């Protein structure tokens, strides 16, 4: 059996690929898995485009893939809510995004963390599903079919 994401040979029937961390679904399994899907026709921004975005005085997310690719979303508050439902600080309007999907939080030390709010499709950082993680500049956050690149403020 091989990993569908990275193609690594799998032994001992693991639940996750030891190379890339992707969940493994066996054909003989009766369980249903929710996995993020990304349509090939979505607008996309390259990492070179993200690098050209000069870090401002606030932390920000650059939409790399999604309907609003290239848009810069500033993380202005101590807590920024993300989800499909209106009323979130960042609304990502697509069915692959839960109504209340994730939180971006600024810690006492000024770092930014992202926390999944038990969403159906999960929150991924650099391809790995996470519950909560501290972000570094150019980390890629995937929420539903949206890919966002984190850019830390210039004064850090």
N, C-alpha and C positions, 0 to 999 in steps of 0.2 A: 504494500500500500504506500502511496506517495501523498505528500501534502499538496493540497490544491493550490495554495498560495505560492510556496517557494520551490516545490518539487522534490524536497528532501525525502529520502527513503525512511519509512517509519517502521519501528519494531515494537513489539510488546503492546500493540493496540492502545496508544496513549490517547488522552482526551484533547491534548494540545500538542502542536508541533514543537519539538525541543529546539529547533533552529530559529523559527520566526514567531512562535507563540500563537499561531492561528488555531482556532478550534477545529477539531477533526470530527467529521460526521461520517459514520459508517453506513453503507447501503443497507445492512441488515438491522439497523437500529430503528426502533419505533418512535423515537423522540423527535420532536420538531425543533429546529434551530432557527433563530432569527439572526440573519447576517446582514451587514450593511451592503447596499447595492449602489453602484455608481453608473449612471447612464453614460455611454461614450459620447453623446452629443452635447454634454454640458460644457459651457465656456470654461476655459482653464487658463491659469496664469503660471508662468514658469518661475523657478526659484530665482532666476536672474532678475525678474520683475520685482520680486519681493525684496531682494537685496537693495534694489534702487529706491525702495521706499525708505526715506530717511527717518530714523526713529525720532519721534517728537518728544514732548515733555511728559507724555502719558504712555502707558503700555497700550498696545493695540493688537488687533487681529487683522490679517489681510486675507480676504476670501480668495483662495487659490482655485477652488472648483465649486461651482454652483451657479445659480441664476444671476448672482451679483458679483461674479469674478472680477477681481481688481479693486473692489471696495475696501476701504480701511475702516474698521470698527474700533473706536477708542473705548478702552475700559476705564471709564471715568470714576465710578464709585468704588467703595470698599468691596461691595458684592455686586456682581453683574449676573442676572438670570438669563438663561438661554432656553428657547423652546419655540414650538410652533404656535402656541396660543398668544393672542394679543395680550398685552399687559407685561410680557417679559421685556427686559431691557434690550435684548437682541432677539428679534423674531426671525426665525429661519422657516419660511413657509413652504413646507413639503411634508408629505405623509411619512417619510422615513425619520422625521424628527418628532420626538414625543412632545406633548403639550408643555411639560416642564421637564426639560432634558438634562441640563447641567448648570453648574454654578462656577463662575470665575471669582475667586476671592483674593484680595490683597492681604498678605500676612503682616504681622507687626514689624517684620524685618524688611518689608517692601517687596517681597517676592510675590509672584502670582501663582495660585494653584487652580486646577480645574477638578471638579468633583461631579461624577455622574449621579443623577438622581433616580437610580433604578429604572432607567429608560429601557424600552424594549430592544432597540438596536445597539445600545451601549455607546460609550464614548471611547475613542481611540486616540492615543498619543504615539506618534511615530510608528503606527501600525499595530500597537499592542493595546488590547482592551484594558481600561483602567477604572478603578473606583475613585481614586484621588491621587494626584501627582503634582509636584511643583514644576512649573514650566521654565524653560530656558529659551533664549532667542533662537528663532528658526525651528522650534519644535512644531510639528504638524499635528493639528487637532482635527479629528474627523467626527462630525456630528451628523448622523444620517448620511445623506449624499454630499454634504458640504465639507470641504476641506479648508481649514483655516490655518495660517501660519502665524505664530505668536512672535511679536517684535517687542522687546523690552524698551522702556523709556531710555532716552539718550543719557540722562544724568545718573545712570547706574553703572 
